[in-house]
Amino acid sequence: MWGPREAFFATNVLTPLWLQSNMGYTATWAGYVTGMIGILAIFSAPIVAQSMARMDPRRILFVGVSWLAFTTLMRSHGESQMTFWQISLWLFVAGAAMPMFFLPVTTIALGAVEPQETADASGLLNFIRTIAGAAATSVVNTVWENNAASNHADLASSMPNAQATVDALAPSIGAAQALGTVNNLVSQQAVMLATNQLFLACAVVFAIAAALGWITPR
């Protein structure tokens, strides 16, 4: 089943893949962008931990997952000309919601078992977290590549005057290189669309999970 945990891992996996394959980032700079999500989490974690002693954890979970849905939705409007800070902004902002997602989930899950079952439940929860990360990685790679190929075919078939563009470039750079240049531009936009589509799907998953969180036992 695809849930908010898988959606969270999917967005984290997708970001460096997209940056390195489509935006020209090195692994180091892709890591800098992805690491932005942890900055605000450092400061919000102790606040969330203290709030959970006074508030219904489902309320905190709702706020956190809703915030992840909003920030992921904003990330689904990406463009291939985005700068480092434009890409990093929503990752940075999303970091504040991380503790509001993971801490209440753990509290709610372990609070639903008997005290003598806590150790077993904790181990099962960690196992599920590991499986969720592995599943998200494999699924997001497959869906992303399939969407990119489908988008490439759609864009190529709908391009106006594509041959005229190739013919205009051919005298200066050669026919083969002209065709390759146009194809690279189409591929770049196809990958960008595939990335936005996956971010949008994850945002929908987060939004549904935020609403369903209220039906869990307190």
N, C-alpha and C positions, 0 to 999 in steps of 0.2 A: 504494500500500500504506500502511495506517495503522500507524505505529510510535510509539515513545516520543517522538521529536522532535515529531511531529504532536500527540501527546497533551499534551506540555508546552506547546506554543503554544496548544492548544485551551483548556487551563485558564487560561492568562494572558489570552486573549481573552474567555472567558466571564465571568470575575470582574467586570471593570468594566461589562460589559453588564448583568449581573444586578443589580449594586449601583445602577446609575443607573435602570434600568427598573422595578425591583421594590422596592428598599429606600429609594428617595428620596434617594440620595446625589448630590451634584454631581460633575461631572467631576474637580474638584480633590480632593475627599475620596475618590473612587474610586481616584484615582491614589495617594493616600497609602496606602490599603490594599494595592494591588497592589505598590507600591514596597517594602513590608516584606520581600518575598522576596529583595531584594538586600543586606540588612544583613549577615546571617551569611555570605553568599557572599563578601563582601570579606575576611573573616577566614579562611575555610576554603580559599580558592583557593591561597594560598602553601603551606599545609600539604599540600594534595593534590598540588601540583606537585612538592614535595620527596619525597613518598611514592612517586610514580610512578617515580622513579629507583631505588627499592629493591624495589618490589612489582610483581606481575603486574597490569597495568592492568585486566584482566578482573575481578579481585577488587574493585578500587575501583569499577569500573562497576557490579558487582552490588550493592554496598552502597548506592551513590548512587541507583540506579534503584529498589531495594527501598524505600529511605527515601521516595522520591517516591511510590511506590505506597501506602505506609502513610499519609502525610500527605494524599494525595488521597482515600483511603478515609475518613479522618476528616472531610474537608470534605464528603463526600457525605451527612452527617447534619445538614445545615444547617436552620435554622428562620427564619421570617420575623421573629421577635422578637429575633434576635441583635444584640448590641452591636458597636461598632467593634472592640473588643479581642478579642471572641470570634471574629469573622471573620478578624482579622489574625493571630491566634496561629499557626494552622497554616501560613499563608503565611510567617510569620517563621521558623518551624522548618524548613520545606521549603527555605529558602534555603541551608542548610548543604550540601544535596545537589547543588546546581546544578553546582559545579565537579567533583564526583565523577561527573557525567553527561557534561558537555560535553568536559572535558579528556581523559578516557580514550577517548571516541569518536573524537576527532580523532587521538589517538596511534595507536589501533588501525587506523583507516582509512588514515592516511598511512604507517604501518609496513608495510602489506601491498603497497606498490608499490616499484618500483626507484627508486634515488636520482634518476635523471634524469627520472623521471616525477612527482616530488614537486610541482613547480609546477603541472602540469596537474591533478593529483589535488586539490590544495588549492583550485584554482579550481572544480573540479567539486563539491567538498564545500560550498563557499560557495553555489554555485548551488542545490544540493539543499536547503540550509538555507533559502534564500529561498523556494523552491517549497513546502517543507513548511509554512512560516509562512502563505503565501497559501492553501494547500489547507486548513489547519486553520481559518483564519478563515472561509472560505466554508462548510465542512462544519459547523462548530459552530453557525453562525448558522442554517443550514437545519434541522439536527436539533433544535436548541433550540426554535425556533419551532414546528416540527411536533409535538414532544413536549408543548409547552405547550398547543397547541390540542387535542390528543388528551386530555390530562389534564383540561382544562377541561370537555370533553364528558362524560368519565367522572364527574367530581365533581358536575357539575350534574345528571346523571341519577340519581345515588345519594344526593343530599341528602334527608334526612328532613324533612318539613314545610317545604319551601322556600317554598311559597306562603303558609303561615301566618306565616312570618317577614316576608315582604313585606307582608302584610295588617296585621301588627302595627305596622310602621314607617310605613305609608302615612298614617295620620291626622296624624302629627306632621310629616312631611317631604314628603308627597306620594307618589303611587303611582309616578310615573316615577323620582323620586330614590331611593325605597326599592328599586325593582328594580335601579337602577344601583349602589346600595351593596352589595347582595347579590352582584351580578355582579362587582364589583371585588374583593370578598373571595375569591370563587371563583377569579378570574383570578390573584390574588396567590399563592394556594396552588398553582395549576396551574403557574405559573412556577417556584415554589420546588421542586416535585417534578421538573420538567424539568431544573433545575439540578443537583439531587442525582443524577438518573439519568445525566447526562453526566459528572459527577465520578466516579461509580462505574464507568462504562465506561472512563474514562481510567485509573483505578486498576488495572483488570484488564489493560489494555494494558501499563502499567508492570510489573506482576507477571510477565506472560509474557515481556516483553523482558528482565527481569532474569535469568530462567532461560535464555533463549536466548543471552544474552551469553557464556556459557561455551563455545559451539560456534564462536565466532569465533577466527581465528588470533591467537596471542599477539602 
